[in-house]
Amino acid sequence: MTIQFTVTQNGKPLAKSKYKWDEETRTFSTKQNNLVIDFGNEYGITFTTGDLCNFKTGDNCTFKTGDWCTFNTAFDCTFKTGYECTFKTGDCCTFNTASDCTFNTGDNCTFNTASDCTLNTGDHCTFKTGCDCTFTTGSDCTFKTDHNCTFTTGENCVVIRYDVKGVTEIPQNKTIKLNEYGIQGYTEVEPEPAKEYTMEELVNLVGHNFKIKKQD
């Protein structure tokens, strides 16, 4: 059965001469940037693309891309990307990325990233990152990071820092921030209070008029 997919650039179908698709090996490659690539729930696809690409796929896919890409995939995918990418995935994915990326994933994922990343994951994940990252995770996770990272986790999570010796146990369901470079320990971070808005402020924030529906 032929795999159905769409590839658009700036809202128009991309000419087939600008990409290669091998049905037998399930491989898609292009040097083009700024693409929307939709394979639906198709699985086992290998992608090589440029920057600013947006992907929708099924499970067990492999991605090698440039910067500023967005991924919406199922489980068991592998990513090698540049900077400022955004991921929404299932379980058992592997990420090798540059800095300033955002992750929203399931369980049992492995991350090898640079600095300034935001990671929201499930349980049993393993992280190797740079500094200034923010983690919100489930339980049984292991972190190897640099300084100034912030953690909110479940139980049985530990962090190993590059710049100081020792293993730090992360307290369950509390937010902590690692100390500055070369200084052991962490500081507990108080959660920010909920913001209150007037109706006029909400309208300005959303950018258009809206109605509040009363619950039955």
SULWO-V312671 format. One record per residue. N is the residue number from 1. RES is the residue in one letter. OMEGA is omega in degrees with one decimal (* if undefined). D_LAST is the distance of its C-alpha to the last C-alpha in Angstrom with 1 decimal. Layout:
n;res;omega;d_last
N;RES;OMEGA;D_LAST
N;RES;OMEGA;D_LAST
//
This chain:
n;res;omega;d_last
1;M;-179.1;47.8
2;T;178.3;47.7
3;I;179.1;45.1
4;Q;177.6;42.9
5;F;176.3;42.0
6;T;175.6;41.7
7;V;178.8;43.3
8;T;177.6;42.7
9;Q;-176.4;44.2
10;N;175.7;43.0
11;G;-179.0;40.8
12;K;177.7;43.8
13;P;178.4;45.0
14;L;178.8;47.6
15;A;-178.0;51.0
16;K;178.0;52.1
17;S;-176.8;55.3
18;K;174.2;53.4
19;Y;177.0;52.1
20;K;176.4;53.4
21;W;178.6;51.5
22;D;-176.8;53.3
23;E;-175.7;51.6
24;E;-179.0;53.9
25;T;-179.6;53.3
26;R;-176.7;49.7
27;T;177.1;50.7
28;F;-180.0;49.4
29;S;177.2;51.3
30;T;173.7;51.6
31;K;-177.3;52.8
32;Q;175.6;50.3
33;N;170.4;47.7
34;N;-179.1;44.3
35;L;167.1;43.2
36;V;-173.2;39.9
37;I;-174.5;40.8
38;D;174.7;38.4
39;F;-179.9;39.6
40;G;179.3;36.2
41;N;179.7;36.4
42;E;-173.4;40.2
43;Y;171.7;41.9
44;G;-179.9;45.2
45;I;174.1;45.8
46;T;-176.5;48.0
47;F;168.6;47.4
48;T;-175.4;49.8
49;T;174.4;48.7
50;G;-176.6;49.1
51;D;169.1;46.7
52;L;179.9;43.3
53;C;-178.7;42.2
54;N;-173.7;38.7
55;F;167.4;38.6
56;K;-175.5;36.2
57;T;172.2;37.8
58;G;-174.3;37.6
59;D;171.6;39.3
60;N;177.7;42.9
61;C;179.5;43.6
62;T;-175.7;46.1
63;F;169.3;45.9
64;K;-170.4;48.6
65;T;172.8;47.5
66;G;-176.0;48.2
67;D;169.8;46.0
68;W;179.0;42.6
69;C;179.2;41.2
70;T;-174.5;37.6
71;F;172.8;37.1
72;N;-170.4;34.2
73;T;172.7;35.7
74;A;-171.2;35.3
75;F;170.0;37.5
76;D;177.8;41.2
77;C;-179.8;42.0
78;T;-174.9;44.8
79;F;168.6;44.8
80;K;-169.9;47.7
81;T;175.8;46.7
82;G;-174.0;47.5
83;Y;166.5;45.7
84;E;175.8;42.1
85;C;-179.0;40.5
86;T;-174.8;36.9
87;F;168.5;36.1
88;K;-170.0;33.0
89;T;172.8;34.4
90;G;-176.7;34.2
91;D;165.9;36.6
92;C;177.2;40.3
93;C;179.6;41.0
94;T;-175.8;44.0
95;F;172.3;44.1
96;N;-170.2;47.3
97;T;171.1;46.4
98;A;-172.6;47.5
99;S;173.2;45.8
100;D;177.9;42.5
101;C;179.4;40.5
102;T;-175.1;36.8
103;F;170.8;35.8
104;N;-168.9;32.6
105;T;174.8;33.8
106;G;-176.1;33.6
107;D;168.9;36.1
108;N;177.7;39.9
109;C;179.2;40.6
110;T;-175.6;43.8
111;F;170.3;44.0
112;N;-172.6;47.2
113;T;174.4;46.3
114;A;-172.8;47.8
115;S;171.1;46.4
116;D;177.7;43.3
117;C;176.0;40.9
118;T;-172.2;37.3
119;L;178.6;36.5
120;N;-168.9;33.2
121;T;174.3;34.0
122;G;-176.5;33.6
123;D;168.4;36.3
124;H;178.6;40.0
125;C;179.8;40.7
126;T;-173.9;44.0
127;F;169.2;44.5
128;K;-171.1;47.6
129;T;172.7;46.9
130;G;-176.5;48.5
131;C;172.3;47.5
132;D;175.9;44.4
133;C;178.8;41.9
134;T;-175.7;38.4
135;F;167.4;37.2
136;T;-169.8;33.9
137;T;171.0;34.6
138;G;-175.3;34.1
139;S;172.1;37.0
140;D;178.0;40.6
141;C;178.7;41.3
142;T;-176.7;44.7
143;F;168.5;45.3
144;K;-169.4;48.6
145;T;172.1;48.1
146;D;-173.6;49.8
147;H;171.9;49.1
148;N;174.9;46.1
149;C;-177.9;43.4
150;T;-174.1;40.1
151;F;164.0;38.4
152;T;-169.9;35.2
153;T;169.6;35.7
154;G;-175.9;35.2
155;E;173.5;38.1
156;N;175.8;41.7
157;C;179.7;41.9
158;V;177.4;45.2
159;V;174.9;46.6
160;I;-178.2;50.2
161;R;177.0;51.3
162;Y;-167.1;54.2
163;D;176.4;55.6
164;V;-179.1;55.9
165;K;173.2;56.8
166;G;179.8;54.7
167;V;-179.9;51.3
168;T;173.8;48.3
169;E;-177.7;45.7
170;I;-179.7;42.2
171;P;-176.1;40.2
172;Q;172.4;37.0
173;N;171.3;33.7
174;K;178.3;35.5
175;T;178.8;36.3
176;I;175.3;40.0
177;K;178.7;42.3
178;L;-179.7;45.8
179;N;-178.9;48.6
180;E;-177.6;50.8
181;Y;175.1;53.5
182;G;-178.5;56.0
183;I;-178.8;54.2
184;Q;172.6;52.9
185;G;-176.7;49.6
186;Y;176.4;46.2
187;T;174.8;44.1
188;E;-177.5;40.6
189;V;177.9;38.1
190;E;178.3;35.5
191;P;178.4;32.0
192;E;178.2;31.1
193;P;178.9;28.6
194;A;-179.8;25.3
195;K;177.3;25.8
196;E;-178.0;24.1
197;Y;167.6;23.8
198;T;179.0;23.5
199;M;179.8;21.6
200;E;178.9;25.0
201;E;177.9;26.0
202;L;178.7;23.0
203;V;179.1;23.8
204;N;-179.6;27.4
205;L;179.9;26.6
206;V;176.2;24.6
207;G;177.3;27.1
208;H;179.0;25.1
209;N;177.1;22.4
210;F;179.1;18.8
211;K;175.9;15.4
212;I;-177.9;12.6
213;K;177.6;9.3
214;K;177.3;6.5
215;Q;178.9;3.8
216;D;*;0.0
//
